[in-house]
Amino acid sequence: MKIRVVSSKDEIDSLSKSEKILHLTFRPSNKDIFDLIQKCPEVKAIHMPGSYLKTISDSTKMLLDMQGVSLLGGDIWGHRKDINDYYEIKQEAFDTIEELKKEGLSEAEILKRMERTFGLSKDLLQFLMKGKRKK
């Protein structure tokens, strides 16, 4: 699964309509979020650092909820935007989630292991575990 990394509001116009998950590395305004929803009607989740997430207005959260877009907190570690516009979550991560579910581990235990092993945020992992993704 690929996550499109968006480094500035200037990149919004260059996004594809088919983007499913976006990671914002800038603090978006309400207008930026609205523009993202307009430009990427198929988006299912917007991921951003937790400190940025706290500044999103309630009205914007309501708009995203009405559009069926999940707002996720967390960082993407080790990604270099100058090399690739996308951060990729390997199939191995999804396979590991399924294995751990089959082993009967609780969601909390799975999240703890996956955070440590793959360096993904808790919110993003919960989103993936709930099956709101398309391979």
C-alpha positions as CSV (number, residue, x, y, z in Angstrom):
1,M,0.0,0.0,0.0
2,K,1.3,3.4,-0.9
3,I,0.8,6.6,1.1
4,R,1.2,9.8,-0.8
5,V,3.5,12.2,1.2
6,V,2.4,15.9,0.7
7,S,5.1,18.3,1.9
8,S,3.3,21.6,1.2
9,K,0.0,23.1,0.2
10,D,1.6,23.9,-3.2
11,E,1.6,20.2,-4.0
12,I,-2.2,19.8,-3.6
13,D,-2.9,20.7,-7.2
14,S,-0.4,18.0,-8.4
15,L,-2.2,15.2,-6.6
16,S,-4.0,12.4,-8.4
17,K,-7.7,12.0,-8.0
18,S,-7.1,8.3,-7.1
19,E,-5.0,8.9,-4.0
20,K,-6.3,6.8,-1.1
21,I,-4.1,7.8,1.9
22,L,-2.3,11.1,2.3
23,H,0.4,12.0,4.8
24,L,0.8,15.7,5.4
25,T,4.1,17.0,6.5
26,F,2.8,20.6,6.8
27,R,0.2,22.1,9.2
28,P,-2.9,22.3,7.0
29,S,-5.5,25.0,7.2
30,N,-9.2,24.3,6.9
31,K,-9.0,25.4,3.3
32,D,-6.1,23.0,2.6
33,I,-8.2,20.1,3.9
34,F,-11.2,21.2,1.8
35,D,-8.9,21.5,-1.2
36,L,-7.5,18.0,-0.6
37,I,-11.0,16.5,-0.4
38,Q,-12.0,18.2,-3.6
39,K,-8.8,17.2,-5.5
40,C,-8.8,13.6,-4.2
41,P,-12.4,12.4,-3.9
42,E,-11.3,8.8,-3.3
43,V,-9.2,9.6,-0.3
44,K,-10.0,7.3,2.7
45,A,-7.5,8.7,5.3
46,I,-5.4,11.8,6.0
47,H,-2.4,11.0,8.2
48,M,-0.4,13.8,9.9
49,P,1.8,14.4,13.0
50,G,-0.2,14.4,16.2
51,S,0.7,18.0,17.0
52,Y,-0.9,19.1,13.7
53,L,-3.9,16.9,14.3
54,K,-4.7,18.8,17.5
55,T,-5.1,22.0,15.5
56,I,-7.8,20.7,13.1
57,S,-11.1,22.4,13.8
58,D,-14.2,20.6,14.8
59,S,-16.0,21.7,11.6
60,T,-13.2,20.2,9.5
61,K,-13.4,17.0,11.5
62,M,-17.1,16.9,10.9
63,L,-16.6,17.5,7.1
64,L,-14.1,14.6,6.9
65,D,-16.4,12.4,8.9
66,M,-19.3,13.1,6.5
67,Q,-17.0,12.3,3.6
68,G,-15.9,9.0,5.2
69,V,-12.3,10.2,5.6
70,S,-10.4,9.1,8.6
71,L,-8.1,11.5,10.3
72,L,-5.0,9.7,11.7
73,G,-2.2,11.0,13.9
74,G,1.4,9.9,13.6
75,D,4.7,10.2,11.8
76,I,6.4,8.4,8.9
77,W,9.9,7.6,9.8
78,G,12.8,7.2,7.4
79,H,11.1,8.4,4.3
80,R,12.9,10.7,1.9
81,K,10.5,12.8,-0.2
82,D,13.3,13.8,-2.5
83,I,13.6,10.2,-3.6
84,N,10.0,9.1,-3.7
85,D,6.6,10.9,-3.4
86,Y,5.2,7.7,-1.8
87,Y,5.8,5.9,1.4
88,E,5.1,2.2,1.0
89,I,3.7,-0.2,3.6
90,K,5.0,-3.6,2.6
91,Q,2.7,-6.6,2.2
92,E,4.7,-8.2,5.0
93,A,3.0,-5.8,7.5
94,F,-0.5,-6.9,6.4
95,D,0.6,-10.5,6.5
96,T,1.9,-10.1,10.0
97,I,-1.3,-8.5,11.2
98,E,-3.3,-11.4,9.9
99,E,-0.9,-13.9,11.5
100,L,-1.2,-12.2,14.9
101,K,-5.0,-12.1,14.6
102,K,-5.0,-15.9,13.9
103,E,-2.8,-16.4,16.9
104,G,-5.6,-14.9,19.0
105,L,-3.7,-11.8,20.1
106,S,-5.8,-8.8,21.3
107,E,-5.9,-5.7,19.2
108,A,-3.7,-3.9,21.9
109,E,-1.1,-6.6,21.7
110,I,-1.0,-6.5,17.9
111,L,-0.7,-2.8,17.9
112,K,2.2,-2.9,20.3
113,R,4.1,-5.5,18.3
114,M,3.4,-3.8,14.9
115,E,4.4,-0.3,16.2
116,R,7.7,-1.7,17.4
117,T,8.4,-3.9,14.4
118,F,7.3,-1.7,11.5
119,G,7.5,1.8,13.0
120,L,4.0,2.7,12.0
121,S,1.7,4.9,14.1
122,K,-1.0,3.4,16.3
123,D,-3.8,5.3,14.4
124,L,-2.5,4.1,11.0
125,L,-2.3,0.5,12.2
126,Q,-5.8,0.7,13.7
127,F,-7.1,2.0,10.3
128,L,-5.3,-0.8,8.5
129,M,-6.6,-3.5,10.9
130,K,-10.2,-2.4,10.5
131,G,-9.9,-3.2,6.9
132,K,-10.6,0.3,5.5
133,R,-7.9,-0.3,2.9
134,K,-7.8,-1.6,-0.6
135,K,-4.8,-3.5,-1.7
